[in-house]
Amino acid sequence: MDYFKNDDSEAADENDDAQLAAQLQAEEYQVSDDNNSKATTKRRRGFIQDPVDLTESEDDMPLAKTRRAHLVIPRRTQTTHSPMVPGSESSELSSVTSGSVFGDDAAAENSDAAVENSDAMDFVSSALHDRLVTAAARGVISRFDRRGSADPAKRRAIRERARLESAHPEILVMWDELRAIEPIKPVPAEQPVGISRKLKPFQLEGLDWMIKQEKSRWKGGLLGDEMGMGKTIQAVSLIMSDFPAKNPTLVVVPPVALMQWQSEINDYTKGKLNVLVYHTSANPKCRLLTVKELKKYNVIMVSYSGLESMYRKENKGWSRNDGIVKEDSILHAIQYHRLILDEAHSIKQRTTSVARACFALKAKYKWCLSGTPVQNRIGEFFSLLRFLELMPFACYFCKECSCRELHWSQDEQKMCNTCKHSGFNHVSVFNQEILNPITQGEDTRLRKKGLDKLRLITDRIMLRRMKRDHTSSMELPPKDIIIHNEFFGEIERDFSQSIMSNSTRKFDTYVAQGVMLNNYANIFGLIMQMRQVANHPDLILRKNAEGGQNVLVCCVCDEPAEEAIRSRCHHEFCRECAKSYVRSFDGRDGDADCPRCHIPLVIDWDQPDLEQDEDNIKKSSIINRIRMDDWTSSTKIEMLVYDLYKLRSKKQTHKSIVFSQFTSMLQLVQWRLQKSGFSTVLLDGSMSPAQRQKSIDHFMNTVDVEVFLVSLKAGGVALNLTEASRVFIIDP
């Protein structure tokens, strides 16, 4: 063959190769010059940098001193080479470097015979040479790096990649095919006929982009506008763009946004859309509906937790005395026209039941709405691609056969449910092509390629705009961020230092014992304690009921309840305070609302007085556990009261929102503010959807309400609180 040459001028390089080969053999196969009379059964496989001569094999010489056949590969600086193969932008672990050079294990075992027999040189074909030249030109196997070939892990990775590409040739060309698809450039659409509110220019562009996306091969996408830019009204406008549809649209939202979505749809469309809130506690008739009756609605809304519960009951069931009972999920039995996930980052963990429940839904068009598509790591983006069914980037591929599954699963024997091959033979292209190159920190060039591939995907399925780019259209005032730093009082400082010392001592103990990785939960608990003590010491000291007054507190007078009674919404009152509060609404339009959750107040006046049961008090508000007569506030709470007093002194209507992740802290703040004359509203995770919406409406529509206290877990997303001009985050 022309590809093997004799070149005596390379003698010096040959000697270096022979010495290196002898050293590597001695390390891996224990072959030395002393046992050169023994037959060699294995040879090292690897790349050789420079071409050498081919001489006849000498059986009486050690393998390391025998000249071997090497390929003459054109240098990267040469201008003449074979054409590029399809899929030139595929992974570094391309088949160009795998099967051609290494082959499979059987071929590797017989490599000695192929080298010693000169007739076997014809085994190397011109096609093989072309592929090697292409790889060298791309820099994939530049000059046959000896170190790379000597790494067993790298050899295995290349071999496994070759198996994958052999079973799925489409992987070689998928990036070129994606690049050939031009991203959709949005232009302002016409004002939708069925929408009563005039859309802003960038919202009309978003609507145009969404309509065109549904006509493309993707059948949906990801609207990633920053929070507050009107993703909801753009989604409602999209629903109205092809109204009426044959099948309903399903909207999955956080629990706090159920009623808000319903009210906004009714406002934007003037009641044209028939909307159903599928929530069994807020709307018990949902349990009796059939598939045929559900299809009569234009829009069905359900919370993530409600959807997950239905999916879990259908697949896993629940225990009864006579075994496992399962219940069909009626929402998963419908083929929807359009499926919309609001706050789609709620499914960022693909293995959770919530994510699986969303994956199991069927629809013609699928949409994700999220202002934070990626919160912590790139792997979270895979869940969104899997929900959108972005083929082939969200698929799992089998290296043994043509099996390609979007929702891949395995049985109890760890075998694929589709092809029955081992789970270890199935890989995610997203991980290999994007996630692993980006997360590794050694090769910056490889990381950049991974980011470029991710950008190829996002340019074609995602539209993201920021507020700073559309300030003129949104007519928003500038945002000011102010950080207040205050010193603790003497008592707070001593207590916080003791908590810090105790936490540091426990952490050092974990490190000294070498069990830090096994105590992540305990370490996070220590950090949480330090955050709590920065808010108020009672969050730790009064975590339990020991040493407190342990009595129920009236929701009207904020004093220990006398002849305590409980309303239907589970709030406690003095019997006389409740009667006086209800009588104050005589002559007004409507009935009395609960002063805590603002839904209609319903009380059974014939109920007996509540017993001051300590076990029940432990589960209720922290106010019930503290003797509030001699309670001491904290530096942070007093600083908040001072800032709110300054806003009030300006004689302007300023409404404020206070966020905290600790509901006990919000309860203390609420008690302190009410004592100072501030009218407040509290929203936490214990409220039903109806209670949450009533609380939001009360804050938005009541002029006297100045402060809205919101739990981050319950109301950190999907809230439209445009009435407020100040936001306070009181957690460190």
C-alpha positions in Angstrom: 0.0 0.0 0.0 1.1 3.6 -0.5 0.3 4.5 3.0 3.3 2.6 4.5 6.7 3.9 3.6 10.4 3.2 4.5 12.2 6.4 5.6 15.8 5.9 7.0 16.0 9.5 7.8 13.6 9.0 10.8 16.1 6.7 12.6 16.4 9.0 15.6 12.6 9.2 16.0 12.4 5.4 15.7 14.8 4.9 18.6 12.8 7.2 20.7 9.6 5.3 19.8 11.3 2.0 20.6 12.4 3.2 24.0 9.0 4.6 24.9 7.3 1.4 23.8 9.7 -0.7 25.9 9.0 1.5 28.9 5.2 1.3 28.5 5.4 -2.4 28.0 7.4 -2.9 31.1 4.8 -0.9 33.1 1.7 -2.6 31.8 2.7 -6.1 30.7 5.9 -6.6 32.7 7.9 -7.1 29.5 11.7 -6.3 29.7 14.8 -7.0 27.7 15.6 -9.9 29.9 12.7 -12.0 28.7 12.9 -11.1 25.1 12.9 -14.8 24.1 9.4 -15.2 25.4 6.5 -14.8 23.0 4.5 -11.7 23.4 0.7 -12.3 23.5 -0.4 -8.6 23.8 0.7 -5.4 22.4 -0.1 -1.8 23.4 -2.6 0.0 21.2 -2.0 3.6 20.5 -1.2 6.5 18.2 2.3 7.1 16.8 3.4 10.6 16.2 5.8 10.3 13.2 6.1 7.7 10.3 8.8 5.1 10.6 10.2 2.3 8.5 8.6 -1.1 8.3 11.1 -4.0 8.6 10.6 -7.7 8.5 9.5 -9.1 11.9 12.1 -10.9 13.9 10.7 -13.5 16.3 13.9 -13.6 18.4 13.8 -9.8 19.2 11.8 -8.1 21.9 8.6 -6.4 20.7 9.8 -3.0 21.8 12.8 -3.2 19.4 10.7 -4.3 16.4 9.9 -1.6 13.9 6.1 -1.4 13.5 3.9 -0.2 10.7 2.6 3.4 11.1 0.3 5.5 9.1 1.6 8.6 7.3 -1.0 11.2 8.1 -0.8 14.6 6.4 0.1 17.5 8.8 -2.5 20.0 9.8 -0.6 22.6 7.7 -1.1 20.7 4.5 -3.8 22.0 2.2 -4.7 18.8 0.5 -6.9 16.4 2.4 -10.1 14.4 2.1 -13.4 16.1 2.3 -15.0 16.6 5.7 -17.4 13.8 6.8 -21.0 14.7 7.8 -21.4 15.6 11.4 -18.2 17.5 11.6 -19.4 19.3 14.7 -20.1 16.2 16.7 -18.5 15.4 20.0 -14.8 15.1 20.6 -15.4 11.4 21.0 -16.3 11.0 17.4 -16.3 7.7 15.5 -13.6 9.2 13.3 -11.1 8.3 16.0 -12.6 5.2 17.3 -13.4 2.2 15.1 -10.9 3.2 12.5 -7.8 3.2 14.8 -8.7 1.0 17.7 -11.4 -1.3 16.3 -13.1 -3.7 18.7 -11.5 -5.9 21.3 -11.2 -8.9 19.1 -9.4 -6.9 16.5 -7.0 -5.6 19.1 -6.1 -9.1 20.3 -5.1 -10.1 16.8 -3.1 -6.9 16.0 0.2 -8.7 16.2 -0.6 -11.0 13.4 -1.7 -8.1 11.2 1.6 -6.3 11.7 3.9 -9.3 11.2 2.2 -10.4 8.1 3.0 -7.9 5.3 0.1 -9.1 3.2 -2.3 -7.9 5.9 -1.3 -4.3 5.2 -3.9 -4.2 2.4 -6.5 -4.4 5.3 -6.1 -0.6 5.7 -8.4 0.9 3.0 -8.4 4.3 1.4 -11.7 5.0 3.2 -10.0 4.5 6.5 -7.2 6.9 5.5 -9.7 9.5 4.4 -11.4 9.4 7.9 -8.1 9.6 9.7 -7.1 12.6 7.6 -10.3 14.3 8.3 -9.9 13.7 12.0 -6.4 15.1 11.9 -7.5 18.2 10.0 -10.2 18.8 12.6 -7.6 18.5 15.4 -9.4 15.6 17.0 -6.4 13.2 16.9 -3.7 15.8 16.1 -0.4 13.9 15.4 -1.6 10.8 17.3 -1.1 11.9 21.0 0.6 9.0 22.8 -0.7 10.1 26.2 -4.3 10.0 25.1 -3.9 6.5 23.6 -2.2 5.3 26.8 -5.3 6.2 29.0 -7.6 3.2 29.3 -10.6 5.4 30.3 -10.1 7.5 27.2 -9.8 4.5 25.0 -13.0 3.1 26.5 -14.8 6.4 26.0 -13.8 6.4 22.3 -14.8 2.8 21.8 -18.2 3.4 23.5 -18.8 6.5 21.4 -18.1 4.4 18.3 -20.7 1.9 19.3 -23.3 4.6 19.8 -22.7 6.2 16.5 -22.7 2.9 14.7 -26.2 2.2 16.1 -27.5 5.7 15.6 -25.8 7.4 12.5 -28.2 10.4 12.9 -26.0 11.6 15.8 -23.2 12.5 13.3 -25.4 15.0 11.4 -27.8 16.3 14.1 -25.9 19.5 14.8 -25.5 20.3 11.1 -29.2 19.7 10.6 -30.0 22.0 13.5 -27.7 24.7 12.3 -29.5 24.6 8.9 -32.8 25.6 10.6 -33.0 29.4 10.8 -34.2 30.8 14.1 -37.5 32.6 14.0 -37.1 36.4 14.2 -40.2 37.9 15.8 -42.0 40.9 14.3 -44.9 42.8 15.9 -48.2 40.9 15.3 -51.6 42.6 15.0 -53.5 43.3 18.2 -55.5 40.1 19.0 -59.2 40.6 18.4 -60.4 38.7 21.4 -58.1 40.5 23.9 -59.5 43.5 25.7 -56.2 44.9 26.9 -53.8 46.5 24.4 -50.6 44.6 24.2 -47.2 46.3 24.3 -44.9 46.2 21.3 -42.6 43.5 22.7 -45.6 41.5 23.8 -46.9 41.6 20.2 -43.5 40.3 19.1 -43.7 37.5 21.6 -47.2 36.5 20.3 -45.9 36.5 16.7 -43.0 34.3 17.7 -45.2 31.9 19.6 -47.6 31.5 16.6 -44.7 30.8 14.2 -43.2 28.4 16.7 -46.3 26.3 16.6 -46.2 26.1 12.9 -42.5 25.0 12.9 -41.2 21.5 13.6 -40.9 22.2 17.3 -44.7 22.6 17.9 -44.0 24.9 20.9 -41.1 26.4 22.8 -40.0 28.3 25.9 -41.0 31.8 26.6 -38.3 33.0 29.0 -39.2 36.7 29.5 -38.1 38.2 32.8 -40.7 38.3 35.5 -43.2 41.1 35.1 -43.1 41.4 31.3 -46.5 39.8 30.7 -45.9 36.1 29.9 -49.5 35.4 31.1 -51.2 37.8 28.7 -49.0 36.6 25.8 -50.1 33.0 26.6 -53.8 34.0 26.8 -53.4 35.8 23.5 -51.9 32.7 22.0 -55.0 30.7 23.2 -57.3 33.2 21.6 -55.3 33.1 18.3 -56.9 29.9 17.2 -60.1 30.0 19.4 -62.2 27.9 19.4 -60.1 24.8 19.4 -61.4 21.2 19.2 -59.7 20.2 22.4 -59.1 22.2 25.6 -55.9 23.8 26.7 -54.4 22.6 30.0 -52.5 25.2 32.1 -50.4 23.9 35.0 -49.5 26.6 37.5 -48.2 26.9 41.1 -51.1 26.8 43.6 -50.9 30.5 44.4 -51.5 31.4 40.8 -54.6 29.3 40.2 -57.2 32.0 41.0 -55.0 34.7 39.5 -54.8 33.0 36.1 -58.6 32.5 36.2 -59.3 36.2 37.0 -56.8 37.4 34.4 -58.2 35.2 31.7 -61.7 36.5 32.4 -60.4 40.1 32.4 -58.4 39.8 29.2 -61.1 37.9 27.2 -64.3 39.4 28.8 -65.5 35.9 29.7 -65.3 34.4 26.2 -63.2 31.4 27.5 -64.9 28.7 29.5 -62.4 28.1 32.3 -62.3 25.3 34.9 -60.1 25.3 38.0 -59.5 21.6 38.7 -58.9 21.6 42.4 -60.8 19.1 44.5 -60.8 21.1 47.7 -61.7 24.4 46.2 -64.0 22.9 43.6 -65.4 19.5 44.8 -67.5 18.9 41.7 -64.3 18.1 39.8 -64.3 14.6 41.2 -67.6 13.9 39.3 -66.6 15.2 35.9 -66.0 12.8 33.0 -63.6 13.1 30.1 -66.5 14.2 27.8 -67.6 16.9 30.2 -64.0 18.2 30.6 -63.6 18.6 26.9 -66.4 21.1 26.9 -64.1 23.6 28.6 -61.8 25.8 26.7 -59.2 26.1 29.4 -58.5 23.7 32.3 -56.2 24.8 35.1 -54.5 22.6 37.7 -51.7 23.0 40.2 -48.5 21.1 40.0 -49.2 19.4 43.3 -52.7 18.4 42.2 -51.4 17.0 38.9 -48.7 15.0 40.8 -51.2 13.6 43.2 -53.4 12.3 40.4 -50.4 10.8 38.5 -49.2 9.1 41.7 -52.6 7.6 42.5 -52.7 6.2 38.9 -49.2 4.7 38.9 -48.5 3.8 42.5 -51.8 3.9 44.2 -52.2 3.9 48.0 -52.5 1.2 50.6 -55.7 -0.2 51.8 -56.5 -3.1 54.1 -56.9 -5.4 51.2 -53.9 -4.2 49.2 -53.0 -1.4 46.8 -55.7 0.7 45.3 -55.2 2.8 42.2 -57.3 5.5 40.6 -57.2 6.6 36.9 -56.0 10.2 36.3 -58.7 11.8 34.2 -56.4 14.7 33.2 -53.9 12.2 31.7 -56.6 10.6 29.6 -57.2 13.7 27.4 -55.3 14.7 24.3 -55.0 18.5 24.7 -54.8 21.1 22.0 -52.2 23.1 23.9 -50.3 22.5 27.1 -48.8 25.4 29.1 -46.5 25.1 32.1 -46.4 28.3 34.1 -43.2 28.7 36.2 -41.9 25.7 34.3 -38.7 25.5 36.4 -41.0 23.7 38.9 -40.0 20.5 36.9 -36.3 21.2 36.9 -35.6 17.9 38.6 -36.5 15.3 35.9 -36.7 12.4 38.4 -39.4 14.0 40.7 -43.0 12.9 40.6 -44.1 16.4 39.5 -41.8 16.3 36.4 -43.0 12.7 35.5 -46.6 13.8 35.8 -46.0 16.6 33.4 -44.0 14.4 31.0 -47.0 12.0 30.8 -49.4 14.6 29.5 -50.2 14.6 25.8 -50.8 17.6 23.6 -50.4 18.9 20.1 -48.5 22.0 21.2 -46.4 22.4 24.3 -45.2 25.5 26.0 -42.9 26.4 29.0 -43.2 29.8 30.7 -40.4 30.7 33.0 -38.4 33.8 33.9 -35.6 31.5 35.2 -35.3 28.5 32.9 -32.0 27.6 34.6 -31.7 28.3 38.3 -28.7 26.3 39.6 -27.2 24.1 36.9 -27.3 23.3 33.2 -28.8 19.9 33.8 -32.1 21.5 34.8 -32.6 22.6 31.2 -32.8 19.0 30.1 -36.2 18.6 31.9 -37.7 21.4 29.8 -36.3 19.8 26.6 -37.8 16.5 27.6 -41.2 18.0 28.3 -41.1 19.8 24.9 -40.1 16.5 23.3 -37.1 18.1 21.5 -35.9 15.2 19.3 -33.2 13.9 19.3 -31.5 16.1 22.0 -33.8 14.9 24.8 -33.7 11.2 23.9 -31.9 8.2 25.4 -30.0 6.1 22.9 -29.1 2.4 23.1 -25.6 1.5 22.0 -26.6 -2.0 21.1 -29.6 -1.4 18.8 -31.7 1.3 17.2 -33.7 1.9 20.4 -34.3 5.7 20.9 -36.7 6.6 23.7 -37.8 10.0 24.9 -39.3 8.7 28.2 -36.8 5.9 28.8 -37.4 3.5 31.7 -36.0 0.2 32.9 -37.5 -2.8 34.7 -36.5 -4.4 38.0 -33.6 -6.2 36.3 -32.2 -2.8 35.1 -33.1 -3.7 31.6 -34.7 -1.3 29.1 -38.4 -1.8 28.8 -38.3 -1.3 25.0 -35.2 -3.2 23.8 -34.4 -5.3 26.9 -30.7 -4.2 26.8 -28.9 -3.2 29.9 -29.4 0.2 31.3 -25.7 0.9 31.1 -26.0 0.6 27.3 -28.3 3.7 27.2 -26.9 7.2 27.2 -28.3 10.7 27.0 -26.9 12.7 24.1 -27.6 15.9 26.0 -25.2 14.8 28.7 -22.5 13.7 26.3 -22.7 16.7 24.0 -23.6 19.6 26.3 -23.7 18.9 30.0 -20.4 17.0 30.5 -18.3 19.4 28.3 -19.7 22.4 30.1 -19.3 21.1 33.6 -15.8 19.8 33.2 -13.2 22.4 34.1 -10.1 21.2 32.3 -10.6 22.0 28.7 -11.9 25.5 28.0 -12.2 24.8 24.3 -14.4 21.8 25.0 -16.5 23.9 27.3 -17.0 26.5 24.7 -18.1 24.0 22.2 -20.7 22.7 24.7 -22.0 26.2 25.3 -22.2 26.8 21.5 -24.3 23.7 21.1 -26.6 24.8 23.9 -26.9 28.2 22.2 -27.9 26.4 18.9 -30.8 24.9 20.7 -31.9 27.9 22.7 -31.8 30.2 19.7 -34.5 28.0 18.0 -36.8 27.1 20.9 -36.5 30.0 23.4 -37.4 33.7 23.4 -36.0 35.8 26.2 -36.3 39.5 26.8 -35.2 41.6 29.8 -36.9 44.6 31.4 -33.8 46.8 30.9 -34.2 46.4 27.1 -37.9 47.6 27.1 -38.0 50.3 29.8 -39.7 52.8 27.5 -42.5 50.4 26.6 -43.1 49.2 30.2 -43.1 52.7 31.6 -41.4 51.5 34.8 -39.6 53.7 37.3 -35.9 52.9 37.9 -35.2 50.2 40.4 -33.2 51.1 43.5 -31.6 48.4 45.7 -30.8 49.4 49.2 -29.0 47.2 51.7 -29.4 48.1 55.4 -26.6 46.9 57.7 -27.3 47.2 61.4 -25.5 46.0 64.5 -27.1 43.5 66.9 -28.1 44.5 70.4 -26.0 43.1 73.2 -28.4 40.2 74.0 -28.8 39.3 70.3 -25.0 39.5 69.7 -24.2 37.2 72.6 -26.8 34.7 71.5 -25.7 34.8 67.8 -22.1 34.3 68.8 -23.0 31.2 70.9 -24.9 29.8 68.0 -22.0 30.5 65.6 -19.5 28.9 68.0 -21.7 25.8 68.5 -22.1 25.5 64.7 -18.4 25.9 64.0 -17.6 23.3 66.6 -20.0 20.7 65.1 -18.7 21.4 61.6 -15.1 21.0 62.7 -16.1 17.7 64.3 -17.5 16.4 61.1 -14.4 17.4 59.2 -12.1 15.8 61.8 -14.1 12.5 61.7 -14.1 12.5 57.9 -17.9 12.3 57.8 -18.7 15.7 56.4 -20.2 14.3 53.2 -22.5 12.1 55.3 -23.9 15.1 57.2 -25.0 17.5 54.6 -28.5 17.7 56.1 -27.0 18.5 59.5 -24.7 21.2 58.0 -27.6 22.8 56.2 -29.4 22.8 59.5 -26.6 24.6 61.2 -26.6 27.3 58.4 -30.4 27.6 58.8 -30.0 28.2 62.5 -27.6 31.1 61.9 -30.1 32.6 59.4 -32.9 32.3 61.9 -31.0 33.9 64.7 -30.2 36.9 62.4 -34.0 37.4 62.2 -35.1 36.8 65.8 -33.8 34.6 68.6 -37.3 33.3 69.3 -37.3 31.4 66.0 -34.9 29.0 67.7 -35.8 29.5 71.4 -39.6 29.1 70.8 -39.4 26.4 68.2 -41.2 24.2 70.7 -43.8 25.1 73.2 -41.7 24.7 76.3 -41.5 27.8 78.5 -44.2 29.8 76.6 -47.7 30.9 77.4 -49.1 28.1 75.1 -52.6 29.6 74.7 -54.6 30.5 71.7 -54.5 34.1 70.6 -57.6 35.9 69.2 -57.3 37.1 65.6 -59.2 40.3 66.4 -57.7 41.6 69.6 -54.3 39.8 69.5 -54.7 38.8 73.2 -55.2 35.3 74.7 -58.6 34.1 73.5 -61.4 34.0 76.1 -64.0 31.4 75.5 -62.1 30.5 72.4 -64.0 29.4 69.2 -62.7 28.5 65.8 -64.1 29.5 62.4 -64.4 27.2 59.4 -61.2 28.6 58.0 -59.4 27.4 61.1 -58.7 30.7 62.9 -59.3 31.3 66.6 -61.3 34.1 68.2 -62.7 35.3 71.5 -66.4 34.5 71.4 -67.3 38.1 72.2 -64.7 39.6 69.8 -66.1 37.4 67.0 -69.6 38.5 67.6 -68.7 42.2 67.8 -66.7 41.8 64.6 -69.6 40.3 62.7 -72.1 42.9 64.0 -69.8 45.6 62.7 -70.7 44.5 59.2 -74.5 45.0 59.7 -75.8 47.5 57.2 -72.9 47.0 54.8 -73.0 45.2 51.5 -71.9 41.6 51.9 -71.1 39.5 54.8 -68.1 39.7 57.2 -64.8 38.4 56.0 -62.2 36.6 58.1 -59.7 39.2 59.3 -56.9 36.7 58.6 -57.6 35.1 55.2 -60.4 37.4 54.0 -62.8 34.7 52.8 -66.4 34.8 54.1 -66.4 34.2 57.9 -68.4 31.2 59.0 -68.6 30.4 62.7 -70.7 27.8 64.5 -71.9 29.8 67.5 -73.1 26.7 69.3 -69.7 25.0 69.4 -68.2 24.5 72.8 -65.2 26.5 74.0 -61.9 25.2 72.6 -59.6 23.5 75.0 -56.1 25.0 75.3 -54.4 21.8 74.2 -50.7 22.2 74.2 -50.3 19.7 71.3 -52.5 21.7 69.1 -50.8 24.9 70.1 -47.4 23.6 69.1 -48.7 23.2 65.5 -50.2 26.7 65.4 -48.8 30.2 65.2 -45.6 31.1 67.2 -47.7 33.9 68.7 -49.6 31.2 70.7 -46.4 29.9 72.1 -44.8 33.2 73.3 -45.8 35.2 76.3 -46.3 38.4 74.3 -46.8 40.6 77.5 -43.0 40.7 78.0 -41.9 39.8 74.4 -38.8 41.6 73.1 -38.6 42.6 69.4 -35.4 42.2 67.4 -33.1 44.6 65.6 -34.3 43.5 62.2 -38.0 43.9 63.0 -37.5 47.3 64.5 -35.5 48.4 61.5 -38.4 47.3 59.3 -40.9 49.3 61.4 -38.7 52.3 61.2 -38.6 52.2 57.4 -42.3 51.8 57.1 -42.9 54.8 59.4 -40.7 56.8 57.1 -42.8 55.9 54.1 -46.0 56.8 56.0 -44.5 60.2 57.0 -44.3 61.2 53.4 -48.1 61.3 53.3 -48.2 59.2 50.2 -49.9 55.9 49.5 -47.0 53.5 49.6 -47.8 49.8 49.8 -45.0 47.4 50.7 -44.4 43.7 50.4 -42.3 41.8 53.0 -40.8 38.4 52.0 -39.4 35.8 54.3 -39.0 32.1 54.1 -39.8 31.6 57.8 -43.6 31.8 58.4 -42.9 32.2 62.2 -40.9 35.3 61.4 -43.8 36.7 59.3 -46.2 36.0 62.2 -43.9 38.0 64.6 -43.6 40.8 62.1 -47.4 40.9 61.6 -48.0 41.0 65.4 -45.5 43.9 65.8 -46.9 45.9 62.8 -50.5 45.6 64.0 -49.4 46.8 67.4 -47.9 49.8 65.6 -51.1 50.6 63.7 -50.2 49.1 60.3 -52.9 47.1 58.5 -51.4 43.9 57.1 -52.2 40.8 55.0 -50.4 37.5 55.4 -50.0 34.8 52.7 -48.4 31.4 53.6 -48.5 27.8 52.4 -51.3 26.8 54.8 -53.9 28.7 52.8 -56.2 27.2 50.3 -56.3 28.6 46.7 -59.4 30.6 47.5 -57.9 32.0 50.7 -54.8 33.1 48.8 -56.7 34.8 46.1 -58.9 36.6 48.6 -55.8 37.8 50.5 -54.3 39.1 47.3 -57.5 40.9 46.3 -57.8 42.4 49.7 -54.3 43.9 49.4 -54.8 45.1 45.9 -58.2 46.7 46.4 -58.1 48.0 49.9 -56.5 51.3 50.3 -55.9 51.0 54.0 -53.8 47.9 53.7 -50.2 49.0 53.7 -48.1 45.8 54.1 -48.4 42.4 52.5 -46.4 39.6 54.3 -45.6 36.8 51.9 -43.9 33.4 52.4 -41.2 32.9 49.7 -42.3 29.2 49.3 -46.0 30.0 48.8 -45.8 33.4 47.0 -42.3 33.8 45.6 -43.5 33.2 42.1 -46.5 33.9 39.8 -47.8 36.9 41.8 -48.9 40.1 40.1 -48.7 42.7 42.8 -48.4 46.0 40.9 -49.9 48.0 43.7 -46.8 47.7 45.8 -43.9 50.1 45.3 -41.5 48.8 48.0 -40.2 45.3 48.6 -38.5 44.2 51.8 -36.5 40.9 52.1 -35.8 40.4 55.7 -33.9 37.1 55.5 -30.1 37.2 55.4 
